Amino acid sequence: MIGIWASIFLTLIAVVLFAMDILAMELVAIGIIAAGLLLAVILPEFGIAFPEPEALLTGFASPALITIMALLVVGQALFRTGALTGIVDKLLQSGHGIPRSALIMLALFVAMIVSAFMNNTPVTVVFIPILVGLMRGIMPASRHMMALSFVSVLGGMTTLIGSSTNLLVASTSASINGPIIGFFDFFVPGLMLAGVGAAYCLFILPHILPDREGEEALLRNQGKQYVVRLSITQGHPMEGANAVAGLFPDLRDITIKLVMRGNQRFLPPYDGITLQDGDEVVAAATRERLTEVLAKTGSEENQDMVLAEAVVAPGSRLEGRALGATGFAQRTSCIVLGLQRRARMIRSHPNAMYVEPGDTLLLAGSADAMKELARDPDVLLLADSIGEVPPRQKAPTAMAIFIATVALAAIGILPIVVAACLGALAMVVSGCIQTSQAVRAFDTRVIFIVASSVALGHMLEQTGAAAMIAHGLVYVAEGLPPYMLASLLFMVVAIMTNLLSNNATAVIFTPIALGLASTTEGSATLFLHATIFAANACFATPIAYQTNLLVMAPGHYRFGDFVRGGLPLVLILWLTFSIMAAFMYE
């Protein structure tokens, strides 16, 4: 019993510390693993059963963890190359006039439908960058990223192949001479639960979650516009843009202030002007938008270019001189792409502007040139502003690798862990992402959370704690009507699936569900469905399911955010199923 209670105590401590968010997740996870290892050494000396130390460390080599890490690399390569930007742009163009929030809801709805017929992990991977693109510029990614994980799980509750949990319950039931579960046997109740859950995810969850600001949100909120000079060449992304009602509506986040064509100069409002090869344009653009334009040019010189911002220091040698006459580019090997000044509207050519202290320069150059610039006394380099120009010429390659990875896993040709690892390797080898960038894509919180959850799972299973909880349910529920017993079973399984893995929970509780049905002479279908739906209710912790861990990094979530957003959903599904159990099952 000591081993059982030690496992339960460590599990409760882990959940409380993770939820309170007082200590770093990595520190809590390491502490739990260390405590488990200590018990694994001490308790067997006294004849107390406890998992081997090696078993408690298997989480670091867990296929789920390897899959998540590999998919994070694949996702980062897609984001870096802008491979899905075209899809998002087409979606926005085809939905012109439709509110962005409606397009986000449509994307979530599609993700839920697709998840009913294929593994929800690759579905989530596909829709993460699409949602990021739809939310960019209008809201933090934390607003809807958790909903993506939740709706993909909800969609998987409607068919037999929607999740591995469903298949495990079906196979376990068949192996112990229980009812055979067909493809659409639980489609109607699953659809009802998915509908209620989706309504919560779309209309309530975004208002519960805090706005987590990442790097992109920081750039968005700054909203700084730089005055830049752009040369329109053949194939330039701005070539062919037409002026309508005095403006260029096709040029998102770019304001044209002057068009120079040979000896002609055009000022707003523009009338019947189409940008063409050879034009010189003075424009105001955000750094994010300018980065996109530079990336889409696809020139070889942009491949290793990084962008950075620098503030002109007081007493700088640049002060009072025209930007083009300072010799700054020749001296520093950094090109001045634009200048930002908050004080007043600027329409003149950037090179003709006189530099003032406090002006912010948008610079482009090599990484080595930026390191040298950090020692230049004339400007103050903003270290946090350094970022590369995405290699958009690699976008088709990245997209092809991504499609192949998802297809191999979805069709079942390769296990998802193998397909994900091959996809990550292909992204690095093809140059879609550098090795250092791939390493930075790893989220240490995910690594240690998965490792600690696997360790806790071994403790609960091998000490008999999980079995004790399950049999305790049978004892407590004696004499209850079948529908009330099924409701209680749902709640216990839902709690366990958020602490243990959902697959382990499904395997443990399927025989118990059939035993309860036999004891109470209730419907075996009722108790099996309760097990399936409850084992899929893995919303209250990030460790409960892979898709939660996948959205944790792009959504900038903490452990407590899943408790705040997922626990109400678990309770809503429990109440909905309890009502259904009383009326839908005989």
Buried (B, 14 or more C-beta within 10 A) or exposed (E): EEBBEBBBEBBEBBBEBBBEBEEEBBEBBBBBBEBBBEBBEEBBEEEBEBBBBEBBBBBBEBEBBBBBBBBBBBBBBBBBBBBBBBBBBEBBEEBEEEEBBEBBBBBBBBBBEBBBBBBBBBBBBBBBBBBBBBBBBEBBBBBBBBBBBBBBBBBBBBBBBBBBBBBBBBEBBEEEEBBEBEEEBBBEBBBBBBBBBBEBBBEBBBEBBBEBBBEBBEBBEBEBBBBBBBEBEEEBBBBEBEBEEEEBEBBEBBBBBBBBBEEEEBEBEBEEBEBBEEBBBBBBBBBBBBBBBBBBBBEEEBEEBBBBBBBBBEEBBBBEBBBBEBEBBEEBBBBBBBBBBEEEEBEEBBEEBEBBEBBBBBBBBEEEBBEBBBEBEBBBBEEEBBBBBBBBBBBEBBBBBBEBBBEBBBEEEBEBBBBBBBBBBBBBEBBBBBEEBBEEBBBEBBBBBBBBBBBBBBBBBBBBBBBBBBEEBBEEBEEBEBBBBBBBBBBBBBBBBBBBBBBBBBBBBBBBBBBBBEEBEBBBBBBBBBBBBBBBBBBBBBBBBBBBBBBBBBBBBBBBBBBBBBBBBBBBBBEBBBEBBBEBBE
